[in-house]
Structures are given as C-alpha cells and as structure tokens.
Amino acid sequence: MEQAQDFLDESKALHALVAPLDDAAFGQATAFKGWTINDVLRHLHYWNWMAWLQLNDEALLVAQMKEIARAGGMQPVETAHVNDASGQALVALWMVQAERTADVFAMADPKARLKWAGPDMSARSSITARLMETWAHGQEVYDQLGVVRENADRIRNIVVLGINTYGWTFRNRKLDVPEPMPFVSLTAPSGEVWTYGEPSEAERIEGRADEFAQVVTQTRNIADTQLKVTGPVAMQWMGFAQCFAGAPEDPPAPGVRHTMTPQQ
C-alpha cells in the first residue's frame, strides 16, 4: 500500500528533526496539553506497535486495550511499554517499530478488516491513521523546536481523511449534517490543485492543503491560517473539524498553536 510508504516517509521526516537533539531536549513541554517530546514519541511508538498487533497478534491487542482501561489512561501504559525510555534511546525504539509497522502493512490486503478500539477498520484506514497521527503529533514537535515543516504531497492522505469525516464531525457532536458538503479547493505542496465536492460560490474553502490538514487534525485554529472560508456551513465545519476518532474535541484557541520563536 502506498499509505504504508507514506507513513514511513513521514516518520523518517520527524526522525530527521529529532535526531540532532541531546537527551535533555526531549523533556521540553509542547503546546499540546503540555506533552513533552518524550511523551509524543512514546505515544506514537505504542500505537504504531498496536497497529502492528492488528496484523500479528489480535489477542494481545485486545489485552492491551483492557490494560489501558484498567490503568485509567494511555500514558502510563505507553511509558511502561518502553520501560521509561527517553531521549535518543526512545527515538531508536520508535523508529525500529515504525519500520516494522510499515513493512507489515505494505504487504497487507488494503481491504482486510482489522480489530481496533472502536469499530473494525480496513488495513488501509489503519495505516492512514498512523500517518495522520505521526503528522499531527509531529506538528507540536516542529512548533516547539521553532521549525516550519516542509510538507510533501503525502499529506493528501490527511486531507482525504478530513473530507471523509465531514459528516462524522457533525454526528459526533449530535448535530444534523448539513448537505451538501462545502466545495473544497486546495493547493498541494507540489502546486497541484486538489478539489472535493460540487463547485459552489456560496459554500467553499480555499487555500493551502497543509493548512486544511492542520485544521482537521486540530493542530491549528482556523483563525491562525490563511484559508478562505465562505458560507455558514463551511465556517461551522472549520470551527470544530475533527478527523480523528474519539469524543468531540475543540481545536486550540486562536494563537495557542504556532511555530515558536527563540524568545518564547
């Protein structure tokens, strides 16, 4: 699956960012819920392993889900899984598992149904979710280190996830789904234009694909992007878009998530 390579490439990009850091730097708190860079990597590593279990050990996957419930949250289990590893030792563990996960999904049937915490999902959806999580959680690391990320067209996977979760975003908040979906026209990192939905002057979203991806993953508030949003439905959607599973979450307040400067 192309998505398996895209996931690996995104993991390698994040690896290149953190590879030069000394161990102490991984203790920095990011703007995402105060998570440190260590917390981010432990989270990515654990769930990459859990995705690997989908194709290799479903019984252990189920047992781990029960352990998370027993522990009352993810972080204690994520930390225990790596025996409190941090810094560059953690980076090495995370990258080895990312490669293992990419390898097994590259050989999988994209349509295979796999067990997960919620409803079963396809193998393609699972590895796309790992790409999305790596990209989204990677954003807080880029932000904290003051680095503006250079995106590649593999973010199209995240854009499509954002488009496909349009209706779910409303239903997840127990709201009626406004139809039709606003027209979306986005410029990819390569300069290609990606369009979704039926053309409409009244309801539309235009701008950079990476900024749309930031909004649907809630790594940016819509007010902190240059996306042009036209129409009440488009404004409502971009106000709480959520392409990831779970209970409804609100995006960060305007100005909270951004690329840090040395003074900050």
C-alpha positions as CSV (number, residue, x, y, z in Angstrom):
1,M,0.0,0.0,0.0
2,E,1.2,3.5,-0.9
3,Q,0.0,4.6,2.5
4,A,2.5,2.4,4.3
5,Q,5.4,4.1,2.5
6,D,3.8,7.5,3.2
7,F,3.6,6.6,6.9
8,L,7.3,5.6,6.9
9,D,8.4,8.7,5.0
10,E,6.6,10.9,7.5
11,S,8.2,9.0,10.4
12,K,11.6,9.5,8.8
13,A,11.0,13.2,8.4
14,L,10.2,13.5,12.1
15,H,13.2,11.4,12.9
16,A,15.4,13.8,10.9
17,L,14.0,16.6,13.1
18,V,14.8,15.0,16.4
19,A,18.0,13.1,15.6
20,P,20.3,16.1,16.4
21,L,18.7,16.7,19.8
22,D,20.5,15.9,23.1
23,D,18.6,13.8,25.6
24,A,17.7,16.8,27.8
25,A,15.8,18.5,24.9
26,F,13.2,15.7,24.8
27,G,11.9,16.9,28.2
28,Q,10.6,20.2,26.7
29,A,6.8,20.6,27.1
30,T,5.0,21.3,23.9
31,A,1.8,23.4,23.3
32,F,-0.3,20.2,23.1
33,K,-1.6,19.5,26.6
34,G,1.8,20.1,28.0
35,W,3.1,16.8,26.4
36,T,6.9,16.6,26.3
37,I,8.7,15.4,23.1
38,N,9.3,12.2,25.0
39,D,5.5,11.9,25.6
40,V,4.8,12.4,21.9
41,L,7.3,9.7,20.8
42,R,6.1,7.2,23.4
43,H,2.6,7.7,22.2
44,L,3.5,7.3,18.5
45,H,5.6,4.3,19.3
46,Y,3.0,2.5,21.4
47,W,0.2,2.9,18.8
48,N,2.4,2.0,15.9
49,W,3.0,-1.2,17.9
50,M,-0.7,-1.6,18.5
51,A,-1.3,-1.3,14.7
52,W,1.4,-3.9,14.1
53,L,-0.5,-6.2,16.5
54,Q,-3.7,-5.8,14.4
55,L,-1.9,-8.0,11.8
56,N,0.2,-10.2,14.1
57,D,-1.4,-10.8,17.5
58,E,-5.1,-9.8,17.9
59,A,-5.3,-11.4,21.3
60,L,-2.5,-9.3,22.7
61,L,-4.1,-6.2,21.1
62,V,-7.3,-6.9,23.0
63,A,-5.4,-7.5,26.2
64,Q,-3.6,-4.1,25.8
65,M,-6.9,-2.3,25.3
66,K,-8.1,-3.8,28.6
67,E,-4.8,-2.7,30.2
68,I,-5.4,0.9,29.1
69,A,-8.9,0.8,30.6
70,R,-7.5,-0.7,33.9
71,A,-4.8,1.9,34.0
72,G,-7.3,4.8,33.5
73,G,-5.5,6.2,30.5
74,M,-2.9,5.8,27.8
75,Q,0.2,7.5,29.1
76,P,1.0,5.1,32.0
77,V,0.8,2.1,29.6
78,E,2.7,3.9,26.9
79,T,5.5,4.8,29.3
80,A,5.6,1.3,30.8
81,H,5.8,-0.2,27.3
82,V,9.2,1.4,26.7
83,N,10.4,0.9,30.3
84,D,10.6,4.7,30.8
85,A,13.0,5.1,27.9
86,S,13.5,8.7,26.8
87,G,15.7,10.8,24.6
88,Q,17.7,9.1,21.8
89,A,17.1,5.6,23.3
90,L,13.4,6.2,22.8
91,V,14.0,7.6,19.3
92,A,15.7,4.3,18.3
93,L,12.8,2.2,19.7
94,W,10.2,4.3,17.9
95,M,12.0,4.3,14.6
96,V,12.5,0.5,14.6
97,Q,8.8,-0.1,15.3
98,A,7.8,2.4,12.7
99,E,9.7,0.5,10.1
100,R,8.3,-2.9,11.3
101,T,4.8,-1.5,11.1
102,A,5.3,0.0,7.6
103,D,6.7,-3.3,6.4
104,V,3.8,-5.4,7.6
105,F,1.2,-3.0,6.2
106,A,2.9,-2.8,2.9
107,M,2.2,-6.5,2.4
108,A,-1.3,-6.4,3.8
109,D,-4.6,-6.6,1.9
110,P,-5.8,-2.9,1.9
111,K,-9.4,-4.1,2.4
112,A,-8.7,-6.6,5.3
113,R,-10.9,-5.9,8.3
114,L,-8.8,-5.3,11.5
115,K,-9.9,-5.2,15.1
116,W,-9.5,-1.8,16.9
117,A,-10.7,0.0,20.0
118,G,-13.8,1.2,18.2
119,P,-15.4,-0.5,15.1
120,D,-13.2,-2.7,13.0
121,M,-11.3,-0.9,10.3
122,S,-9.6,-1.7,7.0
123,A,-5.9,-2.1,6.8
124,R,-5.7,1.0,4.6
125,S,-7.6,3.0,7.1
126,S,-5.4,1.8,9.9
127,I,-2.1,2.8,8.4
128,T,-3.5,6.1,7.1
129,A,-4.5,6.8,10.8
130,R,-0.8,6.1,11.8
131,L,0.3,8.6,9.1
132,M,-2.2,11.2,10.3
133,E,-1.1,10.7,14.0
134,T,2.6,10.9,13.1
135,W,2.0,14.1,11.1
136,A,-0.4,15.7,13.7
137,H,1.7,14.9,16.8
138,G,4.8,15.7,14.9
139,Q,3.4,19.3,14.5
140,E,3.8,20.0,18.2
141,V,7.4,19.0,18.0
142,Y,8.1,21.1,14.9
143,D,6.4,24.0,16.7
144,Q,8.3,23.6,19.9
145,L,11.6,23.5,18.1
146,G,10.8,26.5,16.0
147,V,10.9,24.7,12.7
148,V,8.5,25.3,9.9
149,R,7.8,21.9,8.3
150,E,8.3,21.4,4.6
151,N,5.3,19.2,3.7
152,A,5.1,16.7,0.8
153,D,2.1,15.6,-1.2
154,R,1.6,12.6,1.0
155,I,-0.5,14.9,3.2
156,R,-3.2,14.2,0.7
157,N,-4.0,11.2,2.8
158,I,-4.8,13.5,5.7
159,V,-6.8,15.9,3.5
160,V,-8.9,13.0,2.3
161,L,-9.4,11.8,5.9
162,G,-10.6,15.3,6.7
163,I,-13.0,15.3,3.8
164,N,-14.3,11.8,4.6
165,T,-15.0,12.7,8.2
166,Y,-17.1,15.8,7.3
167,G,-20.4,14.1,8.2
168,W,-18.9,12.3,11.2
169,T,-17.7,15.5,12.7
170,F,-21.2,16.8,12.9
171,R,-22.8,13.5,14.0
172,N,-20.1,13.1,16.7
173,R,-21.5,16.3,18.2
174,K,-25.1,15.1,17.8
175,L,-25.8,17.7,15.1
176,D,-27.5,17.2,11.8
177,V,-25.2,17.0,8.9
178,P,-25.6,20.0,6.5
179,E,-25.8,18.8,2.9
180,P,-24.1,19.1,0.6
181,M,-20.5,19.4,1.9
182,P,-18.9,22.7,1.1
183,F,-16.7,22.8,-2.0
184,V,-13.0,22.4,-1.1
185,S,-10.2,23.6,-3.4
186,L,-6.6,23.2,-2.0
187,T,-3.2,23.8,-3.3
188,A,-0.8,20.9,-2.6
189,P,2.9,21.4,-1.6
190,S,3.8,20.5,-5.2
191,G,1.5,23.2,-6.6
192,E,-1.2,20.7,-7.8
193,V,-4.8,21.7,-7.1
194,W,-7.0,19.2,-5.3
195,T,-10.8,19.7,-5.3
196,Y,-13.5,17.9,-3.4
197,G,-17.3,18.3,-3.6
198,E,-19.5,20.1,-6.0
199,P,-18.4,23.6,-7.1
200,S,-20.2,26.3,-5.1
201,E,-19.6,30.0,-4.7
202,A,-21.8,30.1,-1.6
203,E,-20.1,27.4,0.5
204,R,-16.4,26.8,-0.2
205,I,-13.0,26.5,1.4
206,E,-9.9,27.5,-0.5
207,G,-6.2,27.7,0.4
208,R,-3.2,25.5,1.2
209,A,-3.6,21.8,1.7
210,D,-1.3,21.7,4.7
211,E,-3.4,24.4,6.5
212,F,-6.5,22.4,5.8
213,A,-4.8,19.4,7.2
214,Q,-3.8,21.4,10.3
215,V,-7.4,22.4,10.9
216,V,-8.9,19.0,10.5
217,T,-6.3,17.5,12.8
218,Q,-6.8,20.4,15.3
219,T,-3.1,21.4,15.3
220,R,-4.2,24.9,14.3
221,N,-7.3,27.1,14.9
222,I,-8.8,28.2,11.6
223,A,-8.2,31.8,12.7
224,D,-4.4,31.1,12.6
225,T,-4.5,30.0,8.9
226,Q,-4.9,31.8,5.6
227,L,-7.7,29.5,4.4
228,K,-10.5,31.4,2.7
229,V,-13.8,30.1,4.2
230,T,-17.1,31.2,2.6
231,G,-20.5,30.4,3.9
232,P,-22.0,29.5,7.3
233,V,-21.7,25.7,6.9
234,A,-18.1,26.0,5.9
235,M,-17.4,28.3,8.8
236,Q,-19.2,25.9,11.2
237,W,-17.2,22.9,9.9
238,M,-13.9,24.6,10.1
239,G,-14.7,25.7,13.6
240,F,-14.7,22.2,15.0
241,A,-13.5,19.9,12.3
242,Q,-12.1,16.6,13.7
243,C,-10.6,13.8,11.5
244,F,-9.5,11.6,14.4
245,A,-11.7,9.2,16.4
246,G,-13.0,9.7,19.9
247,A,-15.3,12.1,21.8
248,P,-15.7,15.6,20.3
249,E,-12.7,17.8,20.9
250,D,-12.4,21.5,20.4
251,P,-9.5,23.0,18.4
252,P,-6.8,25.1,20.2
253,A,-7.8,28.7,20.9
254,P,-6.5,31.2,18.4
255,G,-2.8,31.9,18.8
256,V,-2.1,29.0,21.1
257,R,-0.6,26.6,18.5
258,H,2.2,28.2,16.3
259,T,5.8,27.9,15.4
260,M,7.8,29.1,18.5
261,T,10.5,31.7,18.3
262,P,13.7,31.7,20.3
263,Q,12.2,34.3,22.7
264,Q,9.3,32.1,23.5
